Amino acid sequence: MEKVFVAQRVATKLFATENAVDAAMVETAELMADLLKARKDLGVSAVVGDRAASKLADAMAALSEARSAMVEAHSELNETKLRLGIRTKLAGFEDKGNLEGRLEGRAGLREVV
């Protein structure tokens, strides 16, 4: 199998994984916002749900670390691609104005000129 097609397969999974981590961060942040709003809407003490909010904050921190690790992995894979002599640009196609479009993880090839 040609190197460029193998690299494209890996790149597609890489983009999908990066987008999944971003989507998880968005969902977790929205859950935190809803949790805090629900407490206020119900008029209950800040003590109610505090442990859950703390655990969500832990999850957000872990997701942030995962995102940083994915960015580093992306950089390493880009260097590996170059060492293998693959000169095509593995680029994702996305709708920059639509969050869901950014989180779909679609990718394609484009020649570098």
N, C-alpha and C positions, 0 to 999 in steps of 0.2 A: 504494500500500500504506500502511496506517495506521502512523504513527510508532511506536506502542506495539509493534506486531508486529516492526518492524525492530529496535527497541531490544531486544526479547526475544531475537531471533535473535543479536544481538551479545552480549547478556548470557550466553546459553547457552554461546557459544564462550569468552567470558571466564572463566566458572566452570570450564569443562572445561580450559582452559589453566592456570588457577591450580591445579587439582587434579592435572594432569599434572606440573607442576613439583614440587608437594609429594610426589607418588608417586616421582618420580625422586630426590628428596632422601632419602626413606625407603629406597629400594632401594640407593642409594649408601652410606648409613650402615650398612645391614645387610651390604653387601659388605665394607666396611672392617672391621666387627666379625668377620666370618667369616674374612677374610684374616689378621687378627691372631691369632685363635683357632687357625686352621690352623697358623700358624707355631709357636705354643706346643705344640699337640698333636703336631706332628712333631718337636719338640725341636731346631729349627734356629736358627741365629744370627739376631739382629735384622737383620743385613745382608741376609739373604735376603728378597726381596720389598720392600725398603725403597724402591726407586724406584717400584714399583707403588703402594705406600701413599702416597707423596708425590704421585703423579699423581692418585690418588683424592681426596686432600685438596684438590688444585687444582680438581678437578671439583666437590667439595662447595662450595668457595668461589664458583665460577662459578654454581652452582645457587642459592646464597644471594643472589647479586647479581640473578639472574634473578627470584627470588621477590620481592625488594624492588622491582624494576622493575614487576612485575605488580601489586603492591599500589598503586604510584603510578599506573599506567595505570588501575586500577579507580577510583581517586579522581577522576582526570581525566574518565573516562567518566561517572561519576556527576554531575559538574558539567555536562558536556555535555548529559546527559539533562535536567537541570533547565532549562538554557538553551533547550532545544527545547520546553519546556513539557510534558514527560511527567511526570505526577504519580503514576503507579503505582509500586509497589515491586517491583523485579525481584529476587525472592528465590529462593535455592536450597533445595531440599528434600533433607534428608540424615538419615541415621541417625547421631546424635551418638555413639552407643556403638560404632560399627563403622567401623574405619579404611577398609575397602574401600568402604563406603557413602559416606564422606566424599570418596572419590577418584573417584566415578562422574561427577560434574559434572551432575547433573540439576537443572533449574531450572523455575520457574513464575512466574505473576503473582499478585500479591496487592494489593488496593486499600489505599491508605493512608487511614485515617480521620481 
